[in-house]
Amino acid sequence: MRAKTIATILAAMILAAVLHGLTWMLSHETVAPPGVGAVQSLSFSPFTRDQNPVSGHTVTQEQIAADVAAAAQWAKGIRTYAVTGGLELVPLETVKIPRFRLTLGAWIDREEARTRTEIETAIKIANANRSVVTVMVGNETLLREDRTPEEMIGFVREVRRRVKANTRVTTAEPWHVWAKYPELAAAVDFISVHILPYWEEIPAEQAVAHTFARYDELKKLYPNKKIVIAEFGWPSQGYNRKDAVPDPLKQAEGIRALSPRQ
């Protein structure tokens, strides 16, 4: 009798679960997220988790070829951050893809020898490779206080003077650095800005609105200057920064929300 009672209860529970599942399926419409198409550019770093360029590790051309091919499926171009550590081989792969654009980064820091090697190599590559459309002279160099604004302006002007006329030259900094140094904005061909709400402890739901609010502020400061959002994103995992919580869904939503306004 007891076994029969348990069987009856289990059957009722299973039936209830099935009915609940059917109710949920009927009451929830499945919606496919809109496609974003090809994004304008991806930040490109072919180093694996076991490779650290700061420690002297280099990447192989095979690694670069595989990653460039993967990036080309989702983007119209890529951006690098240096031309050493094997990254000088990236243009050999980007040039193989029709109409694929390369923003070539030259890493600028306090080390004079490395800085000079980066600048000379970037100029040489830009003049020899048709896929290079922009040379990015430094990445957040002023934010790190590795160089002065006057030094960065000098580097930008030198590179522009020595590369082909149709190659654009700029540097990359967060929005508040551009707002602080109008003389730097005047020296570049366009403003390449980083707007990263996660690092500013902005909630994911406000990330895109915050990004375009900062963009609009810069546009008011520099109405005659083209402004490109060179870095934007949201982490899929990691530590919370107050109300900024890493989440893969929020990452996807942010990219999809930003893409139509590229």
C-alpha positions in Angstrom: 0.0 0.0 0.0 2.8 2.3 0.9 4.6 1.6 -2.4 1.4 2.4 -4.3 1.0 5.7 -2.5 4.7 6.7 -3.3 4.2 5.7 -7.0 1.0 7.9 -7.1 2.8 10.8 -5.6 5.7 10.5 -8.1 3.4 10.3 -11.0 1.6 13.4 -9.9 4.9 15.2 -9.5 6.0 14.2 -13.0 2.7 15.2 -14.5 2.9 18.6 -12.7 6.4 19.1 -14.0 5.4 18.3 -17.6 2.4 20.6 -17.4 4.6 23.4 -16.0 7.1 22.9 -18.8 4.4 23.0 -21.4 2.9 26.2 -19.8 6.2 27.9 -19.9 6.9 27.0 -23.5 3.5 28.2 -24.6 3.7 31.5 -22.7 7.3 32.4 -23.7 8.0 33.4 -27.2 11.5 32.5 -28.4 13.1 35.5 -30.0 16.3 35.3 -32.0 18.7 38.2 -31.1 19.4 40.6 -34.0 22.6 40.0 -35.9 25.2 42.7 -35.7 26.9 41.9 -38.9 30.6 42.6 -39.2 31.9 45.0 -36.6 34.3 47.7 -37.8 37.3 46.5 -35.9 38.5 44.1 -33.2 41.4 44.6 -30.8 43.9 41.9 -31.8 46.3 40.0 -29.5 47.3 36.5 -30.7 49.1 35.6 -27.5 47.8 32.6 -25.7 47.2 32.5 -21.9 50.6 31.0 -21.5 52.4 33.7 -23.5 53.2 37.1 -22.0 54.9 39.7 -24.3 56.1 41.6 -21.2 58.1 38.4 -20.3 59.6 38.3 -23.8 57.3 35.7 -25.3 56.7 35.9 -29.0 53.9 34.7 -31.3 54.4 32.6 -34.4 53.1 33.4 -37.9 51.0 30.3 -37.7 49.2 31.6 -34.6 48.7 35.0 -36.2 47.4 33.5 -39.4 44.8 31.4 -37.5 43.7 34.4 -35.4 43.5 36.8 -38.3 41.3 34.3 -40.3 39.0 34.0 -37.3 38.8 37.7 -36.8 38.0 38.3 -40.5 34.8 36.3 -40.0 33.4 38.9 -37.6 35.2 42.2 -38.4 36.2 44.4 -41.2 39.6 45.0 -39.6 41.8 44.6 -36.6 43.9 46.8 -34.4 47.3 45.8 -32.9 49.1 47.4 -30.0 52.8 46.8 -30.9 55.1 45.8 -33.7 57.4 43.6 -31.7 57.2 40.2 -30.1 56.1 38.7 -33.4 53.3 41.2 -34.0 55.4 42.6 -36.9 54.2 39.6 -38.8 50.5 40.6 -38.6 50.5 42.7 -41.8 51.8 39.6 -43.8 48.4 38.0 -43.0 46.0 40.9 -43.1 47.2 41.9 -46.6 46.0 38.5 -47.9 42.3 39.3 -47.1 40.7 41.7 -49.6 39.6 45.1 -48.1 40.6 44.0 -44.6 41.9 47.0 -42.7 44.8 47.1 -40.2 45.3 49.7 -37.6 48.9 49.3 -36.7 49.9 50.0 -33.1 53.3 51.2 -32.0 53.8 50.7 -28.3 55.2 53.8 -26.6 56.5 53.7 -23.1 59.4 55.1 -21.0 62.0 52.9 -22.5 63.7 55.0 -25.2 65.2 52.1 -27.2 62.0 50.2 -27.3 60.0 53.3 -28.2 62.4 54.1 -31.1 62.2 50.5 -32.4 58.4 50.6 -32.3 58.3 53.9 -34.2 60.8 52.9 -36.8 59.2 49.5 -37.4 55.7 50.9 -37.6 56.8 53.4 -40.2 58.5 50.8 -42.3 55.5 48.4 -42.2 53.0 51.2 -42.9 54.8 52.2 -46.0 55.2 48.7 -47.3 51.8 47.2 -46.6 48.6 48.3 -48.3 46.3 46.9 -45.5 47.6 49.5 -43.0 45.2 52.4 -42.9 46.1 53.9 -39.6 49.2 54.0 -37.4 48.3 54.2 -33.7 51.2 55.9 -32.0 50.9 54.7 -28.4 48.1 53.3 -26.3 47.1 55.1 -23.1 50.6 56.4 -22.8 49.4 59.7 -21.2 47.1 57.8 -18.9 50.1 55.7 -17.6 52.1 59.0 -17.4 54.9 57.3 -19.4 55.3 60.4 -21.6 54.3 64.0 -21.7 51.7 65.5 -24.1 54.5 67.3 -25.8 56.4 64.1 -26.4 53.3 62.4 -27.8 52.6 65.2 -30.1 56.2 65.0 -31.4 55.9 61.3 -32.0 52.6 61.7 -33.9 54.0 64.5 -36.1 57.1 62.5 -36.8 55.1 59.4 -37.9 52.7 61.4 -40.0 55.7 63.1 -41.8 57.3 59.8 -42.6 54.4 57.6 -43.7 52.4 57.6 -46.9 50.0 60.6 -47.3 46.9 58.4 -47.2 47.9 56.8 -43.9 46.1 58.3 -40.9 48.0 58.9 -37.7 46.7 59.2 -34.1 47.1 57.9 -30.6 44.6 56.2 -28.2 43.5 57.5 -24.8 40.4 57.3 -22.5 37.8 60.0 -23.0 38.9 62.1 -20.0 42.5 62.4 -21.3 41.3 63.7 -24.6 39.2 66.2 -22.8 42.2 67.3 -20.8 44.6 67.8 -23.7 43.1 69.8 -26.6 46.6 70.3 -28.0 46.9 66.5 -28.5 43.5 66.4 -30.2 44.6 69.1 -32.6 47.7 67.1 -33.5 46.1 63.8 -34.6 44.1 63.0 -37.7 41.2 61.8 -35.6 40.5 61.2 -32.0 40.8 57.5 -31.0 39.0 57.2 -27.7 38.6 54.4 -25.2 35.3 54.4 -23.3 35.1 51.4 -20.9 32.2 51.7 -18.5 33.2 48.6 -16.5 36.4 50.3 -15.3 34.4 53.4 -14.4 32.1 51.2 -12.2 29.0 51.9 -14.4 26.3 49.2 -14.3 26.0 47.1 -17.4 22.4 48.4 -18.1 23.9 52.0 -18.4 27.0 51.1 -20.3 25.9 52.0 -23.8 24.2 55.2 -22.7 27.3 56.2 -20.7 29.5 55.5 -23.7 27.6 57.8 -26.0 27.2 60.5 -23.4 31.0 60.6 -23.2 31.2 60.5 -27.0 28.8 63.4 -27.3 30.8 65.4 -24.7 33.9 65.0 -26.8 32.0 65.9 -30.0 31.0 69.2 -28.3 34.6 69.9 -27.3 35.9 69.0 -30.8 33.1 69.6 -33.3 35.4 69.6 -36.3 37.3 66.4 -35.4 36.3 62.9 -36.3 36.0 60.7 -33.2 36.3 57.0 -33.3 35.4 54.7 -30.3 38.5 52.5 -30.4 37.8 50.5 -27.3 34.4 49.5 -25.9 33.3 46.3 -24.3 32.1 44.4 -21.2 33.8 41.5 -19.5 32.2 38.1 -19.5 33.8 37.1 -16.2 36.1 38.5 -13.5 35.7 40.6 -10.4 32.8 43.0 -9.7 33.6 46.7 -9.7 30.9 47.9 -7.4 27.8 47.9 -9.6 29.7 46.8 -12.7 29.2 43.0 -12.8 30.9 40.8 -15.4 28.3 38.8 -17.3 28.4 37.1 -20.8 24.8 38.1 -21.5 25.4 41.7 -20.7 28.6 41.6 -22.8 26.6 40.4 -25.9 23.8 42.9 -25.3 26.3 45.8 -25.0 28.0 44.9 -28.3 24.7 44.5 -30.1 23.4 47.8 -28.7 26.5 49.7 -29.7 27.0 48.1 -33.2 24.1 49.9 -35.0 25.6 53.2 -34.1 29.1 52.4 -35.3 
